[in-house]
């Protein structure tokens, strides 16, 4: 029994020392969720996450993953020694996003206790124009009655509609101006609803912000969905 104790002790000591670096390696972030506000004209927005390695071993950042192609992120270096600080630097490509947008980043490290840390960024992007609904829909065989989009401008500066063009010649439109530069109604009428189709309504404006000059809304004629009862009956046959 006495002869086994030193061996067990040595084995235990070896295990502790071999894993102590990973066990105590830990990146501690100052903030794991950032809330940012964009300007309507901005094309991209930076997000910086600061952290410190508060563990007893070095931490290696293997990769930084993003939940969206619009968000690119990377660490300022790959290995962080105990007590060393660093950053995860992200760039949010705003494109034509509007409203509240939230995306995430995952930092993958060799830290055995916490190998995947999730960071979030919430961006509030002011709306320049609002189109509702985004899709006008008719069913095949439905009466080809007129339906309408509402185009409103919550932005500080007014935005006038210059041109409207449906991608389908079988649709006609009429535009009503409720308030110039602020509130429009675009009425769309199909010549027929005999066959399914999908179309785009292109709206060109005088907006001073280039990426918001051209807007789009969609319209379609779709086949009616069969009722659950009809589907069950067909399956039985």
Secondary structure, 3 states (H helix, E strand, C coil): CHHHHHHHHHHHHHHHHHHHHHHHCCEEECCCEEEEEECCCCCEEEEEEEEEECCCCCEEEEEEEECCCCEEEEECCCEECCCCEEEEEEEEECCCCCEEEEEEEEEEECCCCCCEEEEEEEEEECCCCEEECCEEEEECCCCCCCEEEEEECCCCCCCCEEEEEECCCCEEEEEEEEECCCEEEEEEEECCCCCCEEEEEEEEECCCCHHHCEEEEEEEEECCCCCHHHHHHHHHC
